[in-house]
């Protein structure tokens, strides 16, 4: 699959990434249909975001379709069209300990 990568400040490269066909337990494989570029992505491209390392594939506002699901995945199924907030919830993080969670995928 093709992706873009911020290789260094103000440099974008098209790269090839391997296709993941077999999701692990608890995971899903998705196909991105649309990706938004937000203000954070723009700041990263310009080299002005302090918590950013290169190279990095941008994009965290996605319109996607579920292609396959691994064992134990029950909240989505292949064919679902979703939006995604791709952050991993770490139960030991300060945010989680304050009972704040990231949103679950919104599917139809």
N, C-alpha and C positions, 0 to 999 in steps of 0.2 A: 504494500500500500504506500501511497505517497503522503508525505507530510511536509510541513515547513518547519524550519528550525531557526531560531535566533542564534546564529553562530558566534557573534560578538556584537557589541553595540552598533546599530544601524546596518547590520548585514543579515540578510535572510537567504537561506539555502533550501532548495527542495531536496529532500532526502527520501530514501526508501526504507520502510520499516517492515519487518516480517509480519505476515498475517498470522493471527492467533486463531486457530480453528477449534481448539479443544479447551474450553474454560476449566479451570480448577474448581474444586468444591467451593461453593459459596461465591463464585464469580460468574460474570456474564461477558460474552463477546458482543460488541456493538458495532454498527456501521454508522459513521457520522454523515448526516445529510447537510447540516448547516452548522457553522461555527461563528460565534460572534467574537469580535476583537474589541475589548473594553479599554478603559483608561489605564488599567494596570498593565495590559499587554503593550499599549503604546509607550508607557513609561519604561517598560523593560526593553523594548526595541530601541528607545533613545539612550539607554544606559543610565537612566535616572532612578531606578528602583533599587533601594538598598538591600533588599533580601532576595536577590536574584543571582543565579550563577549561570554561566554559559558553558556549553550549548544548552538550549531549552526549547522544547516544542510548546508554542503558545496555545491558548484557547481553553477556556473552562466554562463557556456558555454554549452548550451543544444541543442541537436537535438531532436525535439519533433513532435508530431502529435496533431492537434486540435481535441478534442473529442466532445465538446459542446460549444455553445456561448450563452451569455446572450442577453437580449433585447438591441438593439442599436448598437451591434457589426456588422460592415460592412466590415472591412478590412481583416477578416479571416473567414473561414467556416469549419465545421467538415470535417475531412479528409485531410485538408491542412497539409503538412509537412513543418516545419519551423525550423529556428534557432532563438535563443532568447537572448536578452539582458535584463534581468529582473530587471530593475530599474524603479521606479515610478517617473514620471516627476512631480516635485513640482513647479508650476509657480512662487511661492514666494521665491524659493531658489536662492542664489547668482549665481549659474551656469545658471539657466533659465533666470535670469535678464540680463545676459551677452549674451543672445540669443544662448546659446549652448544647444543642446538637445541630448538625447540618441537616438540611432538608432531604427527605427521601426522594427518589426519582418520581417525577410526575408523568404517568403513562396514560394512554387511552387505548 
